[in-house]
Amino acid sequence: MTRGWGLRIYALIYLVFLFAPIILLPLFAFNSGKIIAFPLQGFSTTWFEELWTRTTLHQAVQNSLIIAVSVATLSTVLGICAARAGALDDYPFKGSMIGLVMLPLVLPEIILAVALLVIISKVLGISPSLWTIIMAHVLICTPYATAILNGAFQNLDKSFEEAAMDLGESRWGAFRLVTLPLVMPGIISAFLIAFIISLDEFIIAFFLSGNVTTMPVYIWGLRRQSDDLPIIMALGTILVTLSIALLIIAEFFRRRGMRRAGIKDTGGLL
């Protein structure tokens, strides 16, 4: 009994430590004062209104959305290919190849960013730009998409495609008409997760952005001026709200896919 209470207290302290900064974001975002400290001076939406007047922020948001949508699309397509090959096909060194696809998950992001910068600028001779960020983000988001889609494809019976081909469909037709509709909830979840990861990613974008400013890099630049800290809080509040909403949608579609496959849900998104 004592041990059970100890675990509960530990879990409570852990959750408070984890979510306290997120709870503080909207408190200071709606505070009228410029100083990030208690006591609060009063309710105000000034800092949210300030976001609409900053053209540099608008350009950074546009760049981040272009990158995130592109990365989510490419990562999901590559994740579909990797997950299908890993779950429904047998071939030599399959485990090793899937391990290589998932390798960016365990690599330190700062090391990966420096390595990509050297390869792109020194080896390939490409100047850092929007496209270099997209390529790098695809590298780190594809494992996440693959991990989510692995569960969707592993719940399928490969005989479904074989039966469709026996009835006259081509391999592509069987995959498009039979398999894709069954794994569509997983595809939507993978797309949303890749979108969130790319939208919030800072380290690789900082190294590979060149003259292009993304939203996380823009926020990093704002920290140099204390008067801009409330604007960071307001922007952070919007980003956290958006991320939570997209995660809820992704989890909804993941659970929907599990129910359609008739499988008991025993875990979370990843």
Rosetta blueprint (number, residue, H / E / L):
1 M L
2 T H
3 R H
4 G H
5 W H
6 G H
7 L H
8 R H
9 I H
10 Y H
11 A H
12 L H
13 I H
14 Y H
15 L H
16 V H
17 F H
18 L H
19 F H
20 A H
21 P H
22 I H
23 I H
24 L H
25 L H
26 P H
27 L H
28 F H
29 A H
30 F L
31 N E
32 S L
33 G L
34 K L
35 I L
36 I L
37 A L
38 F L
39 P L
40 L L
41 Q L
42 G L
43 F E
44 S L
45 T L
46 T H
47 W H
48 F H
49 E H
50 E H
51 L H
52 W L
53 T L
54 R L
55 T H
56 T H
57 L H
58 H H
59 Q H
60 A H
61 V H
62 Q H
63 N H
64 S H
65 L H
66 I H
67 I H
68 A H
69 V H
70 S H
71 V H
72 A H
73 T H
74 L H
75 S H
76 T H
77 V H
78 L H
79 G H
80 I H
81 C H
82 A H
83 A H
84 R H
85 A H
86 G H
87 A H
88 L H
89 D L
90 D L
91 Y L
92 P L
93 F L
94 K H
95 G H
96 S H
97 M H
98 I H
99 G H
100 L H
101 V H
102 M H
103 L H
104 P H
105 L H
106 V L
107 L L
108 P L
109 E H
110 I H
111 I H
112 L H
113 A H
114 V H
115 A H
116 L H
117 L H
118 V H
119 I H
120 I H
121 S H
122 K H
123 V H
124 L L
125 G L
126 I L
127 S L
128 P L
129 S L
130 L H
131 W H
132 T H
133 I H
134 I H
135 M H
136 A H
137 H H
138 V H
139 L H
140 I H
141 C H
142 T H
143 P H
144 Y H
145 A H
146 T H
147 A H
148 I H
149 L H
150 N H
151 G H
152 A H
153 F H
154 Q H
155 N L
156 L L
157 D L
158 K L
159 S H
160 F H
161 E H
162 E H
163 A H
164 A H
165 M H
166 D H
167 L L
168 G L
169 E L
170 S L
171 R H
172 W H
173 G H
174 A H
175 F H
176 R H
177 L H
178 V H
179 T H
180 L H
181 P H
182 L H
183 V H
184 M H
185 P H
186 G H
187 I H
188 I H
189 S H
190 A H
191 F H
192 L H
193 I H
194 A H
195 F H
196 I H
197 I H
198 S H
199 L H
200 D H
201 E L
202 F L
203 I H
204 I H
205 A H
206 F H
207 F H
208 L H
209 S L
210 G L
211 N L
212 V L
213 T L
214 T L
215 M H
216 P H
217 V H
218 Y H
219 I H
220 W H
221 G H
222 L H
223 R L
224 R L
225 Q L
226 S H
227 D H
228 D H
229 L H
230 P H
231 I H
232 I H
233 M H
234 A H
235 L H
236 G H
237 T H
238 I H
239 L H
240 V H
241 T H
242 L H
243 S H
244 I H
245 A H
246 L H
247 L H
248 I H
249 I H
250 A H
251 E H
252 F H
253 F H
254 R H
255 R H
256 R H
257 G H
258 M H
259 R H
260 R H
261 A L
262 G L
263 I L
264 K L
265 D L
266 T L
267 G L
268 G L
269 L L
270 L L
